[in-house]
Amino acid sequence: MNRLGTIGKVLQLKESREEEIECEVRALRNAVGADQARLCILENSYMDTLEVFSRKQREGRLAPHEMGIYYSYFFHLNKAMEVKKAEIARALSELDARQGALVAAHKETRVVESLKDRRSREYEKEDARRERKEMDFISSTRRVER
């Protein structure tokens, strides 16, 4: 039974590690989702401003000093979008790595579970065998006494 207890503790460790990695994966997914939402906001802002800029330019209502302001704003929005895309790419690669680690941890947990099940069945068989021996011994001693 001592082996079974040790295997049980190893299984608990494996399960807690799997849960820990699962929480990390969930947090990374949330971070990627938040970054993608921020990127979408930046893209929408860029497109809306570009539309206003184009409309003003077509209508001839764009003052010369405004053109520099718009170009500077476009430059900064574009730079922010590139930075956000790079952050998303890094987070996605980290997410892939953590998901791989989660799969590996899940496999390890299942291996330890199957080992524990096998040891448990062996222990039950051995226990049943010992019990049968005791019952056989008791029945044989009763027969001898009669």
Disulfide bonds with the S-S distance in Angstrom:
none
